[in-house]
Each structure stands twice: as structure tokens, then as C-alpha cells.
Amino acid sequence: MYLKRPYYGYPRMTKWLRKDGWKVNEKRVARLMQLMGLQAVLPGPHTSRRHPEHRIYPYLLRDLRIERPGQVWCADITYVPMKLGFLYLVAIMDWFSRYVLAWELSNSMDATFCVAALEMALENGTPGIFNTDQGSQFTSEEFTGCLRNSEIRISMDGRGRVTDNIFIERLWWSVKYEDIYLHDYTDGTQVRKGLERYFRFYNLEREHSSLGDRTPAEVHGIKVA
């Protein structure tokens, strides 16, 4: 029941259990949730804040037919909750195949970890277009300069338009509900090991109905030994 509604704290969970026929009170549900390490998932810190002095690029993907790997890459930042505090996670993904090309963690929101992930991804090729939101990390000269030096066209979502980068938003849902929320990591070392394991699974084993029940690696053209 918690996995279906992880945003429920013990009062709402108690009401839901009672409606389902369980004779429990809030004190017992609170004790059991604490025993199992369960707590309501609350909205995390903001991960996309504009910088008033940074250049904003137009959105280039509207009405564009994306037909092959490498045509468009995208990137985004989310937060990873831990028992104490949280980390920031950036991922770079191929839009067509959903393949996660690179990712990195940081305990701060500067552009450095985003540039590091970008440089890792570029070791294996360059896309025609790179799409992000208008967050200050992605509009920074360090990040956009790296893209321009590789002669990559820069695209940015319309302000507040989550659907402009919808595929990576779906990735975050998968990462959190299939890994982060299930493991309740204690520290950054555990988070990194867990994400290394999850992203291997996501790329190489997790089939997507939108990809014809194929894995991102299969669609991206990567052969698994």
C-alpha cells in the first residue's frame, strides 16, 4: 500500500487501512511505519532556478520528428533523498532510445557536476541537438560553452513547461519509485552504488512498452555481451 501511495503519512495511511478493513489506530500505524523505515515522500528542494544574466536559447523540438539515436540528447537534475539530507542527481539521456549516457551526483547545485556528466557523455559521440530546462546550471557559460565547442545546437524548454522534456521526467519517476524510495539510502556512498546498479538495469534490462518492449540499449544499438 505504501508503494502505491508513498506520499501518505501515518494519519492518511491509517484511514486508508481502515477503509480497506484493517482495525488499526494511528499509534500502531506510526509505530509500524517507523519500524519499516517508511515515511511520506515530500516534495524536495527546487532543482531548476534561472539566472537573470544567463542567455536563454529557444526550444527546438516542437514538431520535430526524432527518428534515430544521437539526434537529440537531454539533461535534467533531480534530488535524491537520504535518511539525513539529500543529494542532487543529473542525468544525460538520448531522447530516441531513452538510453542514459551519463550521470553524476553532487551535494551542491553549481554547474560543475553537470559539466562533468556532459563531458563523460561526449566521450561516446555528439548529438545534433541538446535540450535542457532553463536552470542556471544548464544556462551557465561552462555548460553551454562545452556544447558550442562541440558544435551542438542548444535547445531549452519553455519556462515551467515540464512536458517539453517529458522523457527525462519519466526517467526520474522510474529511478525514484524503482530504486531510491525502496532502499532508503543512508549516505552518498550507498546512493552511488545503488544508482550504478539501477542504471545498468535500466539501460540493459528494463524493457519499455513505448520502445516496442525493447531495452534502451537495444534501441540505442548497443550490443550486450
Contacts in CASP RR format, 6 or more apart in sequence:
PFRMAT RR
TARGET T0000
AUTHOR 0000-0000-0000
METHOD contacts of the structure
MODEL  1
MYLKRPYYGYPRMTKWLRKDGWKVNEKRVARLMQLMGLQAVLPGPHTSRR
HPEHRIYPYLLRDLRIERPGQVWCADITYVPMKLGFLYLVAIMDWFSRYV
LAWELSNSMDATFCVAALEMALENGTPGIFNTDQGSQFTSEEFTGCLRNS
EIRISMDGRGRVTDNIFIERLWWSVKYEDIYLHDYTDGTQVRKGLERYFR
FYNLEREHSSLGDRTPAEVHGIKVA
1 13 0 8 1.000
1 16 0 8 1.000
1 17 0 8 1.000
1 20 0 8 1.000
2 8 0 8 1.000
2 13 0 8 1.000
2 33 0 8 1.000
2 38 0 8 1.000
3 177 0 8 1.000
3 181 0 8 1.000
3 182 0 8 1.000
5 12 0 8 1.000
5 13 0 8 1.000
5 16 0 8 1.000
6 40 0 8 1.000
6 41 0 8 1.000
6 177 0 8 1.000
6 181 0 8 1.000
7 40 0 8 1.000
7 41 0 8 1.000
7 42 0 8 1.000
8 16 0 8 1.000
8 40 0 8 1.000
9 33 0 8 1.000
9 39 0 8 1.000
9 40 0 8 1.000
10 26 0 8 1.000
10 29 0 8 1.000
10 30 0 8 1.000
10 33 0 8 1.000
11 26 0 8 1.000
13 29 0 8 1.000
13 33 0 8 1.000
14 24 0 8 1.000
14 25 0 8 1.000
14 26 0 8 1.000
14 29 0 8 1.000
17 24 0 8 1.000
17 29 0 8 1.000
18 24 0 8 1.000
33 39 0 8 1.000
37 184 0 8 1.000
41 81 0 8 1.000
41 181 0 8 1.000
44 79 0 8 1.000
44 81 0 8 1.000
44 86 0 8 1.000
45 79 0 8 1.000
45 86 0 8 1.000
47 76 0 8 1.000
47 77 0 8 1.000
47 78 0 8 1.000
47 79 0 8 1.000
47 88 0 8 1.000
47 109 0 8 1.000
48 77 0 8 1.000
48 133 0 8 1.000
48 134 0 8 1.000
48 135 0 8 1.000
49 109 0 8 1.000
49 135 0 8 1.000
49 136 0 8 1.000
50 56 0 8 1.000
50 134 0 8 1.000
50 135 0 8 1.000
50 136 0 8 1.000
50 139 0 8 1.000
50 159 0 8 1.000
51 135 0 8 1.000
51 136 0 8 1.000
51 139 0 8 1.000
51 140 0 8 1.000
54 136 0 8 1.000
54 139 0 8 1.000
54 140 0 8 1.000
54 141 0 8 1.000
55 139 0 8 1.000
55 144 0 8 1.000
56 134 0 8 1.000
56 139 0 8 1.000
56 156 0 8 1.000
57 144 0 8 1.000
57 154 0 8 1.000
57 155 0 8 1.000
57 156 0 8 1.000
58 155 0 8 1.000
58 156 0 8 1.000
59 131 0 8 1.000
59 155 0 8 1.000
59 156 0 8 1.000
59 157 0 8 1.000
59 158 0 8 1.000
59 164 0 8 1.000
60 129 0 8 1.000
60 131 0 8 1.000
60 153 0 8 1.000
60 155 0 8 1.000
61 72 0 8 1.000
61 95 0 8 1.000
61 129 0 8 1.000
61 131 0 8 1.000
61 155 0 8 1.000
61 164 0 8 1.000
64 72 0 8 1.000
66 72 0 8 1.000
66 95 0 8 1.000
66 96 0 8 1.000
67 96 0 8 1.000
68 96 0 8 1.000
69 94 0 8 1.000
69 96 0 8 1.000
69 97 0 8 1.000
69 99 0 8 1.000
69 219 0 8 1.000
69 220 0 8 1.000
69 221 0 8 1.000
70 94 0 8 1.000
70 96 0 8 1.000
70 125 0 8 1.000
70 127 0 8 1.000
70 128 0 8 1.000
71 95 0 8 1.000
71 96 0 8 1.000
71 127 0 8 1.000
71 128 0 8 1.000
71 129 0 8 1.000
72 94 0 8 1.000
72 95 0 8 1.000
72 96 0 8 1.000
72 127 0 8 1.000
72 128 0 8 1.000
72 129 0 8 1.000
72 130 0 8 1.000
72 131 0 8 1.000
72 155 0 8 1.000
73 92 0 8 1.000
73 93 0 8 1.000
73 94 0 8 1.000
73 95 0 8 1.000
73 101 0 8 1.000
73 121 0 8 1.000
73 127 0 8 1.000
73 128 0 8 1.000
73 129 0 8 1.000
73 130 0 8 1.000
73 131 0 8 1.000
74 92 0 8 1.000
74 93 0 8 1.000
74 95 0 8 1.000
74 130 0 8 1.000
74 131 0 8 1.000
74 132 0 8 1.000
74 165 0 8 1.000
74 167 0 8 1.000
74 168 0 8 1.000
75 90 0 8 1.000
75 91 0 8 1.000
75 92 0 8 1.000
75 93 0 8 1.000
75 114 0 8 1.000
75 117 0 8 1.000
75 118 0 8 1.000
75 130 0 8 1.000
75 131 0 8 1.000
75 132 0 8 1.000
75 138 0 8 1.000
75 168 0 8 1.000
76 90 0 8 1.000
76 91 0 8 1.000
76 132 0 8 1.000
76 133 0 8 1.000
76 165 0 8 1.000
76 168 0 8 1.000
76 169 0 8 1.000
76 172 0 8 1.000
77 88 0 8 1.000
77 89 0 8 1.000
77 90 0 8 1.000
77 109 0 8 1.000
77 114 0 8 1.000
77 137 0 8 1.000
78 88 0 8 1.000
78 89 0 8 1.000
78 172 0 8 1.000
78 175 0 8 1.000
78 176 0 8 1.000
79 86 0 8 1.000
79 87 0 8 1.000
79 88 0 8 1.000
79 89 0 8 1.000
80 86 0 8 1.000
80 87 0 8 1.000
80 88 0 8 1.000
80 89 0 8 1.000
80 105 0 8 1.000
80 180 0 8 1.000
80 185 0 8 1.000
80 191 0 8 1.000
80 195 0 8 1.000
81 180 0 8 1.000
82 184 0 8 1.000
82 185 0 8 1.000
82 186 0 8 1.000
82 187 0 8 1.000
82 188 0 8 1.000
82 190 0 8 1.000
82 191 0 8 1.000
83 184 0 8 1.000
83 185 0 8 1.000
83 186 0 8 1.000
84 186 0 8 1.000
84 187 0 8 1.000
87 105 0 8 1.000
87 106 0 8 1.000
87 107 0 8 1.000
87 188 0 8 1.000
87 191 0 8 1.000
88 105 0 8 1.000
88 106 0 8 1.000
88 107 0 8 1.000
88 108 0 8 1.000
88 109 0 8 1.000
88 113 0 8 1.000
89 103 0 8 1.000
89 104 0 8 1.000
89 105 0 8 1.000
89 175 0 8 1.000
89 195 0 8 1.000
90 103 0 8 1.000
90 104 0 8 1.000
90 106 0 8 1.000
90 113 0 8 1.000
90 114 0 8 1.000
90 117 0 8 1.000
90 137 0 8 1.000
91 100 0 8 1.000
91 102 0 8 1.000
91 103 0 8 1.000
91 117 0 8 1.000
91 168 0 8 1.000
91 171 0 8 1.000
92 100 0 8 1.000
92 101 0 8 1.000
92 102 0 8 1.000
92 103 0 8 1.000
92 117 0 8 1.000
92 118 0 8 1.000
92 120 0 8 1.000
92 121 0 8 1.000
93 99 0 8 1.000
93 100 0 8 1.000
93 101 0 8 1.000
93 167 0 8 1.000
93 168 0 8 1.000
93 171 0 8 1.000
94 101 0 8 1.000
94 127 0 8 1.000
94 216 0 8 1.000
94 220 0 8 1.000
95 131 0 8 1.000
95 167 0 8 1.000
96 219 0 8 1.000
96 220 0 8 1.000
97 211 0 8 1.000
97 216 0 8 1.000
97 217 0 8 1.000
97 219 0 8 1.000
97 220 0 8 1.000
97 221 0 8 1.000
98 167 0 8 1.000
98 171 0 8 1.000
98 208 0 8 1.000
98 210 0 8 1.000
98 211 0 8 1.000
98 216 0 8 1.000
98 219 0 8 1.000
99 203 0 8 1.000
99 216 0 8 1.000
99 217 0 8 1.000
99 219 0 8 1.000
99 220 0 8 1.000
99 222 0 8 1.000
100 171 0 8 1.000
100 199 0 8 1.000
100 202 0 8 1.000
100 203 0 8 1.000
100 216 0 8 1.000
101 120 0 8 1.000
101 121 0 8 1.000
101 124 0 8 1.000
102 117 0 8 1.000
102 118 0 8 1.000
102 120 0 8 1.000
102 121 0 8 1.000
103 117 0 8 1.000
103 195 0 8 1.000
103 199 0 8 1.000
104 113 0 8 1.000
104 114 0 8 1.000
104 116 0 8 1.000
104 117 0 8 1.000
104 120 0 8 1.000
105 113 0 8 1.000
105 188 0 8 1.000
105 191 0 8 1.000
105 192 0 8 1.000
105 195 0 8 1.000
106 112 0 8 1.000
106 113 0 8 1.000
109 136 0 8 1.000
109 137 0 8 1.000
110 137 0 8 1.000
111 136 0 8 1.000
111 137 0 8 1.000
111 138 0 8 1.000
111 140 0 8 1.000
111 142 0 8 1.000
111 143 0 8 1.000
112 142 0 8 1.000
114 137 0 8 1.000
114 138 0 8 1.000
114 143 0 8 1.000
115 142 0 8 1.000
115 143 0 8 1.000
115 146 0 8 1.000
118 143 0 8 1.000
118 146 0 8 1.000
118 147 0 8 1.000
119 146 0 8 1.000
122 146 0 8 1.000
122 150 0 8 1.000
126 150 0 8 1.000
126 151 0 8 1.000
126 152 0 8 1.000
127 152 0 8 1.000
128 152 0 8 1.000
128 153 0 8 1.000
129 152 0 8 1.000
129 153 0 8 1.000
129 154 0 8 1.000
129 155 0 8 1.000
130 147 0 8 1.000
130 152 0 8 1.000
130 153 0 8 1.000
130 154 0 8 1.000
130 155 0 8 1.000
131 155 0 8 1.000
131 156 0 8 1.000
131 157 0 8 1.000
131 164 0 8 1.000
131 165 0 8 1.000
132 138 0 8 1.000
132 155 0 8 1.000
132 156 0 8 1.000
132 157 0 8 1.000
132 165 0 8 1.000
133 156 0 8 1.000
133 157 0 8 1.000
133 158 0 8 1.000
133 160 0 8 1.000
133 164 0 8 1.000
133 165 0 8 1.000
134 156 0 8 1.000
134 157 0 8 1.000
134 158 0 8 1.000
134 159 0 8 1.000
137 143 0 8 1.000
138 144 0 8 1.000
138 156 0 8 1.000
139 156 0 8 1.000
144 154 0 8 1.000
147 154 0 8 1.000
148 154 0 8 1.000
157 164 0 8 1.000
157 165 0 8 1.000
158 164 0 8 1.000
162 169 0 8 1.000
171 202 0 8 1.000
174 202 0 8 1.000
174 206 0 8 1.000
175 195 0 8 1.000
175 198 0 8 1.000
175 202 0 8 1.000
178 198 0 8 1.000
179 194 0 8 1.000
179 195 0 8 1.000
179 198 0 8 1.000
180 191 0 8 1.000
183 190 0 8 1.000
183 194 0 8 1.000
185 191 0 8 1.000
185 194 0 8 1.000
202 216 0 8 1.000
203 215 0 8 1.000
203 216 0 8 1.000
203 217 0 8 1.000
203 222 0 8 1.000
204 215 0 8 1.000
204 217 0 8 1.000
204 224 0 8 1.000
205 215 0 8 1.000
206 215 0 8 1.000
206 216 0 8 1.000
207 213 0 8 1.000
207 214 0 8 1.000
207 215 0 8 1.000
208 214 0 8 1.000
208 215 0 8 1.000
208 216 0 8 1.000
211 218 0 8 1.000
211 219 0 8 1.000
217 224 0 8 1.000
END
